[in-house]
Amino acid sequence: MRLLFVAAFVAALATVSNAEDKKGTPVELGGFKSTTPGAWKEEPPSNKMRLMQFKLPKAEGDSEDAELALFKSPGGGSVQANLERQEKKFEIPAGKKAEDVIKTEKIKFGDKLEGAYQDIQGTFLKKFPPFDPNAKITKVTDYRQIYVVFEAKEGDGTVLYSMTLLGPAKTVEANKKAFDAWIKNFK
């Protein structure tokens, strides 16, 4: 009986160890590489504009996971124009000002490239299909988006890379620390 207990305990430890050792997905953007946390589940991109797409685990009490989408846009406009486009995807809550719910700061990407890190929280104006000017808009309250954007030289031109982490505010907050560490690990 004691031997059976020890065997079950060792098997349980191995299972926990394997779950903790899960390897993430290697990602390369602008010539820099970083590996995602193992808890992020890679999915097939939902459209051809996306390089990669991941589901990040929902926080307790939230009904859905967050989504991380990675984009590469040759000639995709300026960093500032893209930041402004992201702001238009949200409605500012009543009684608040834009600067209360939209925080933007400069960052270094891969220790060489300058980019922007934008954090927006409010009512998400969900459009489907996203780029159709006549698309139906569904308002989703208490949503949050972290958006990272930077330019990189490729060949004779410049390419705009961006990452959009979007989901329920609590779920995005629960994944923010891992997301920020992942961004900092690009080398």
C-alpha positions as CSV (number, residue, x, y, z in Angstrom):
1,M,0.0,0.0,0.0
2,R,2.8,2.4,0.9
3,L,4.6,1.6,-2.3
4,L,1.4,2.5,-4.3
5,F,1.1,5.8,-2.5
6,V,4.8,6.7,-3.3
7,A,4.3,5.7,-7.0
8,A,1.1,7.9,-7.2
9,F,3.0,10.8,-5.5
10,V,5.9,10.6,-7.9
11,A,3.5,10.4,-10.9
12,A,1.6,13.5,-9.6
13,L,4.9,15.4,-9.2
14,A,5.9,14.5,-12.8
15,T,2.6,15.8,-14.1
16,V,3.0,19.1,-12.2
17,S,6.6,19.3,-13.4
18,N,5.6,18.7,-17.0
19,A,2.9,21.3,-16.9
20,E,5.4,23.9,-15.5
21,D,8.0,22.9,-18.1
22,K,5.6,23.5,-21.1
23,K,7.5,25.3,-23.8
24,G,6.1,28.4,-25.3
25,T,6.1,29.3,-29.0
26,P,9.1,31.0,-30.6
27,V,8.1,34.3,-32.2
28,E,10.3,36.5,-34.5
29,L,9.4,40.1,-35.2
30,G,11.7,42.6,-37.0
31,G,14.7,40.3,-36.6
32,F,14.2,39.8,-32.8
33,K,13.1,36.6,-31.1
34,S,11.3,35.8,-27.9
35,T,9.4,32.7,-26.7
36,T,5.8,33.0,-25.4
37,P,4.8,31.7,-22.0
38,G,3.7,28.0,-22.2
39,A,0.1,28.9,-21.1
40,W,-0.5,30.9,-24.3
41,K,-2.2,28.7,-26.8
42,E,-1.2,29.3,-30.5
43,E,-4.2,29.3,-32.9
44,P,-4.5,29.6,-36.6
45,P,-4.7,33.3,-37.5
46,S,-8.4,34.3,-38.0
47,N,-7.5,36.3,-41.1
48,K,-4.6,36.7,-43.5
49,M,-3.5,40.1,-42.1
50,R,-2.3,38.3,-38.9
51,L,1.1,36.7,-38.6
52,M,0.2,34.7,-35.5
53,Q,-2.6,34.5,-33.0
54,F,-2.8,33.3,-29.4
55,K,-5.4,32.7,-26.7
56,L,-4.3,33.8,-23.2
57,P,-6.1,32.2,-20.2
58,K,-9.1,34.0,-18.8
59,A,-9.1,35.3,-15.2
60,E,-11.4,33.7,-12.6
61,G,-14.9,35.2,-13.1
62,D,-14.3,36.3,-16.7
63,S,-16.4,34.5,-19.4
64,E,-13.7,34.6,-22.1
65,D,-10.0,34.4,-22.8
66,A,-7.9,37.3,-24.1
67,E,-6.5,37.3,-27.6
68,L,-3.1,38.3,-28.8
69,A,-2.7,39.0,-32.5
70,L,0.6,39.8,-34.2
71,F,0.7,41.9,-37.4
72,K,3.3,42.9,-40.0
73,S,2.3,45.8,-42.2
74,P,4.6,46.8,-45.1
75,G,3.7,50.5,-45.6
76,G,1.2,50.3,-42.8
77,G,1.3,54.0,-41.9
78,S,3.1,55.7,-39.0
79,V,3.3,54.6,-35.4
80,Q,1.2,57.6,-34.4
81,A,-1.5,56.9,-37.0
82,N,-1.8,53.4,-35.7
83,L,-2.1,54.5,-32.1
84,E,-4.9,56.9,-33.1
85,R,-6.7,54.1,-34.9
86,Q,-6.6,51.9,-31.8
87,E,-8.1,54.7,-29.7
88,K,-11.1,54.8,-32.0
89,K,-11.8,51.2,-31.2
90,F,-12.9,52.2,-27.7
91,E,-15.5,54.5,-26.2
92,I,-14.4,56.5,-23.2
93,P,-16.6,55.7,-20.1
94,A,-18.9,58.5,-19.0
95,G,-17.3,60.9,-16.6
96,K,-13.8,60.1,-17.7
97,K,-11.3,61.8,-19.9
98,A,-9.2,60.1,-22.6
99,E,-6.0,60.5,-20.5
100,D,-7.7,58.6,-17.7
101,V,-8.2,55.5,-19.8
102,I,-5.5,55.7,-22.5
103,K,-1.9,55.5,-21.4
104,T,0.9,55.6,-24.1
105,E,4.6,55.5,-23.5
106,K,7.7,55.0,-25.6
107,I,9.5,51.7,-25.3
108,K,12.6,50.1,-26.8
109,F,11.9,46.9,-28.7
110,G,14.8,44.4,-28.9
111,D,16.9,47.0,-27.1
112,K,17.4,48.8,-30.5
113,L,14.1,49.9,-32.1
114,E,11.9,52.6,-30.7
115,G,8.2,51.8,-30.4
116,A,5.1,52.6,-28.5
117,Y,3.2,50.8,-25.7
118,Q,-0.5,51.8,-25.4
119,D,-2.9,50.6,-22.7
120,I,-6.6,51.4,-23.2
121,Q,-9.5,50.5,-21.0
122,G,-13.2,51.1,-21.6
123,T,-16.0,50.0,-23.8
124,F,-14.7,48.1,-26.8
125,L,-16.6,48.9,-30.1
126,K,-16.4,45.4,-31.6
127,K,-17.0,45.4,-35.4
128,F,-17.6,42.4,-37.6
129,P,-16.2,42.2,-40.1
130,P,-13.5,44.5,-38.6
131,F,-12.6,46.5,-41.6
132,D,-16.1,46.9,-43.2
133,P,-17.3,50.5,-42.8
134,N,-20.9,49.2,-42.7
135,A,-20.1,46.5,-40.1
136,K,-22.4,46.1,-37.1
137,I,-20.9,47.4,-33.9
138,T,-21.4,45.6,-30.6
139,K,-20.4,47.5,-27.4
140,V,-18.5,45.3,-25.0
141,T,-18.0,47.0,-21.6
142,D,-15.0,46.7,-19.2
143,Y,-12.6,45.7,-22.0
144,R,-8.9,46.4,-22.2
145,Q,-6.3,46.4,-24.9
146,I,-2.5,46.6,-24.8
147,Y,-1.0,47.6,-28.1
148,V,2.7,47.5,-29.0
149,V,3.8,49.0,-32.3
150,F,7.3,49.6,-33.8
151,E,9.0,50.1,-37.2
152,A,11.8,48.0,-38.5
153,K,13.9,48.3,-41.7
154,E,13.6,45.5,-44.1
155,G,15.2,45.5,-47.4
156,D,14.8,48.9,-49.0
157,G,11.8,49.8,-46.9
158,T,10.2,50.1,-43.5
159,V,7.8,47.6,-42.0
160,L,5.4,48.3,-39.2
161,Y,5.0,45.5,-36.6
162,S,2.2,45.5,-34.0
163,M,0.8,43.3,-31.2
164,T,-2.7,43.6,-29.9
165,L,-3.6,42.0,-26.6
166,L,-7.4,42.4,-26.2
167,G,-9.9,41.0,-23.8
168,P,-11.9,41.5,-20.6
169,A,-10.1,44.0,-18.4
170,K,-9.5,41.5,-15.5
171,T,-8.1,38.8,-17.9
172,V,-5.8,41.3,-19.6
173,E,-4.5,42.5,-16.2
174,A,-4.0,38.8,-15.1
175,N,-1.8,38.3,-18.2
176,K,-0.1,41.7,-18.3
177,K,3.0,40.8,-16.3
178,A,3.8,37.8,-18.5
179,F,3.1,39.9,-21.7
180,D,5.4,42.7,-20.5
181,A,8.2,40.2,-19.7
182,W,7.7,38.6,-23.1
183,I,8.1,42.0,-24.8
184,K,11.3,42.7,-22.8
185,N,12.8,39.3,-23.8
186,F,12.9,40.1,-27.5
187,K,16.6,40.0,-28.4
